Amino acid sequence: MANLRRINQEDLRNHNLSVTLDTLLRAQKPMSRADLAKETGLTKATLSLLASMLIESGVVQEGEPVVSTTYGRPSTPLEIRGGSIAGIGLQINTDGYGCLALDLNGDTLGREWVSEDMTGTDPYEIFAKLDAMTFPLESRLKRRGCKVVGAGFALPGIVTDDMWLLVARNLGWENVNLTRFNVVRRLDVVAGNEAKMAAIAQIPGYATERAPFLNVVDRTDSFIYLSTDIGIGGAVVRDGEVVMGSHGFAGEIGHLSVAMDGPLCSCGRHGCLEAFAGRRALVEAAGIAEDGDATSSEAIDMFLQRWRAGDSDVAKVVDQAADALVSAIASAVNLVDVDTVLLGGLWTHFGDELATVLEGRLRSEILGYPNVKIRVFVPPVALHPSLYGAAEMGLRRFIENRWGTWGRSSAGRCCLLLAGAWYGCMARVPALAGSCYTLASWLFTQRTWGRSSVG
């Protein structure tokens, strides 16, 4: 059993702020204060105070009043306000590196990507280039008055909680201490596996305002995500949260064995899914290129061109890879008990047709069929999904616990003291709660805290 700790009024307020903002992000339409109170279970008075804090912080704004019935006052919806905070996503992958800034409202505020074969590169050189790339993006955000509140870093390997990249075989990197690099320290990044970051990008309302095109899964759905590049990565999402496992590499579906006597995988085992359906394996099996040349963008482009042209050799390779995918996906689904699979990376080039074929072939492989029906989709975020997911990781840090900055200004301290007093009054002296609430709400609406005697 985990150790329990005491919480104070500030902890409770911060938690309620996070709950309120999270509810707004996952909502399918703007919500009023009354809607939020009903959804979160908080009182209307509490929600009014929390909404004032969110509005004053520049995270939320009031929309146009809506008249929903003939009687009663119009309700004022609360909307996510763009332009005030951003999360930065960083990625180093086998085919290049880049950075991206993402607004809380879902807007992309800037993106840079360099396509380059990264196999066998020097980590120090690549991190220095990434650092130089990120500086201008940070400067543009600062000029716009947009504060960076967090950053995520997607890497094609196993990353530990203490920021070590244990191994990224397709880069040729092992035991890399990520905290050595300036860009990691400056942005205080949260690093993780690229497949897990890509899975996050598919979840509507995870850390940005819900977007209409994110319609394959819902915010609290469970699914498996496959990321196919030179190798194959994967992620298991349970109730809207990525499952990390005890050591951070849960979901590595690419290293499920689908043939005991199959070809040797880069991990040292035989018959892994990656050895049949990874990019390198496909190109080599089709006879297009071998060894290092098989990982080039030119080689995979040739493979896709020949597949579209109906080349019989390539079609045979794709069929064999599909067999391996069915075997691995069925084993994973039966193990973790989900009914949705998102097929990302290289396999998105084969479109919905392949997803439909796999879905049909998987049905008889799933325990509980026909009561349990499997669904396979091409993910809605297909271009650099790990980069977007990494930026959402940065924003998520703000959503979950970044409200302590309120106490840094005299105005913030004054309002937080009143908010704390209000919470205390609700618990001990309800008669005083109204006065504390009224004064706190008035202070939050003022723009001259620091210049007034009250401030």
Secondary structure, DSSP 8 states (H G I E B T S, - for coil): --------HHHHHHHHHHHHHHHHHH-SS-EEHHHHHHHH---HHHHHHHHHHHHHTTSEEE---B--SSSS--B-EEEE--SSEEEEEEEEETTEEEEEEEETTS-EEEEEEEE---TT--HHHHHHHHHHHHHHHHHHHHHTT-EEEEEEEEESSEE-TTSEEEEETTTTEEEEEGGGSHHHHHHT-EEEEHHHHHHHTTSTTSSS---TT--SS-TT--EEEEEESSSEEEEEEETTEE---SSS-TT-GGG-BS-TT--B-TTS-BSBTHHHHSHHHHHHHTTS--GGGGGSHHHHHHHHHHHHTT-HHHHHHHHHHHHHHHHHHHHHHHHHT--EEEEEEGGGGGHHHHHHHHHHHHGGGSTTTTTS--EEE--S--SSHHHHHHHHHHHHHHHHH-GGGGGGSHHHHHHHHHHHHHHHHHHH-HHHHHHHHHHHHHHHH-S-GGGSS--
